[in-house]
Amino acid sequence: MLDLSQTVTLYCSSLEAREFSQKQRDKLADSGKALPDGSFPIANCSDLANARQAIGRASNPSAARAHIAKRAAALKCPGDK
């Protein structure tokens, strides 16, 4: 069984920042998976983790937090309650 530090290391090493084209961002925004301007695109659990780490760069932190919470509830990622 892995100890906590090994689990965190494995989890963190699996996170990769993804690049989204403007077309992809627009499509995700239209479907509610990104904010209306295409920022904070969250299509999967890895994107959700990346968005949580990027909250400090949000132009509107309140809207970003609300969007992240909504996507977390929809995705039901492992480790989320």
C-alpha positions as CSV (number, residue, x, y, z in Angstrom):
1,M,0.0,0.0,0.0
2,L,1.3,3.5,-0.8
3,D,1.8,6.1,1.9
4,L,0.4,9.5,1.6
5,S,3.5,11.2,0.1
6,Q,3.7,8.5,-2.6
7,T,0.0,8.9,-3.4
8,V,0.4,12.7,-3.7
9,T,3.5,12.3,-5.9
10,L,1.7,9.9,-8.2
11,Y,-1.4,12.1,-8.4
12,C,0.6,15.3,-9.1
13,S,2.8,13.6,-11.7
14,S,-0.4,12.6,-13.6
15,L,-1.5,16.2,-13.9
16,E,-0.6,17.8,-17.2
17,A,-1.6,21.3,-18.4
18,R,-3.4,21.0,-21.7
19,E,-3.4,23.6,-24.4
20,F,-6.8,24.5,-25.8
21,S,-7.3,26.3,-29.1
22,Q,-9.8,29.2,-29.2
23,K,-12.2,27.0,-31.2
24,Q,-12.0,24.3,-28.5
25,R,-12.5,26.9,-25.7
26,D,-15.5,28.4,-27.6
27,K,-17.1,24.9,-27.9
28,L,-16.5,24.2,-24.2
29,A,-17.9,27.5,-23.2
30,D,-21.0,26.9,-25.3
31,S,-21.5,23.6,-23.5
32,G,-20.9,25.1,-20.0
33,K,-17.6,23.3,-19.6
34,A,-15.6,26.6,-19.7
35,L,-16.5,30.2,-18.6
36,P,-18.2,32.3,-21.3
37,D,-14.9,33.8,-22.4
38,G,-13.4,30.3,-22.8
39,S,-11.2,30.5,-19.7
40,F,-11.1,27.7,-17.2
41,P,-11.9,24.9,-19.7
42,I,-12.7,21.8,-17.7
43,A,-13.5,18.7,-19.7
44,N,-12.1,16.0,-17.4
45,C,-10.7,15.4,-13.9
46,S,-7.2,16.4,-14.9
47,D,-8.5,19.8,-16.2
48,L,-10.4,20.2,-13.0
49,A,-7.2,19.8,-11.0
50,N,-5.4,22.2,-13.2
51,A,-8.2,24.8,-12.9
52,R,-8.1,24.5,-9.1
53,Q,-4.4,25.3,-9.2
54,A,-4.9,28.3,-11.6
55,I,-7.6,30.1,-9.5
56,G,-5.1,32.8,-8.6
57,R,-4.8,33.8,-12.2
58,A,-8.5,34.3,-12.7
59,S,-9.7,37.7,-13.8
60,N,-13.0,37.0,-11.9
61,P,-12.1,34.6,-9.0
62,S,-15.7,34.3,-7.8
63,A,-17.0,33.2,-11.2
64,A,-14.0,30.8,-11.6
65,R,-14.7,29.2,-8.2
66,A,-18.4,28.8,-9.0
67,H,-17.5,27.2,-12.4
68,I,-15.0,24.9,-10.8
69,A,-17.5,23.8,-8.2
70,K,-20.2,23.2,-10.8
71,R,-17.8,21.1,-13.0
72,A,-16.5,19.2,-9.9
73,A,-20.1,18.2,-9.1
74,A,-20.8,17.1,-12.7
75,L,-17.5,15.2,-13.1
76,K,-17.5,13.4,-9.8
77,C,-13.8,12.9,-9.9
78,P,-12.1,10.4,-7.5
79,G,-11.1,12.1,-4.3
80,D,-13.8,14.8,-4.6
81,K,-16.5,14.8,-2.0
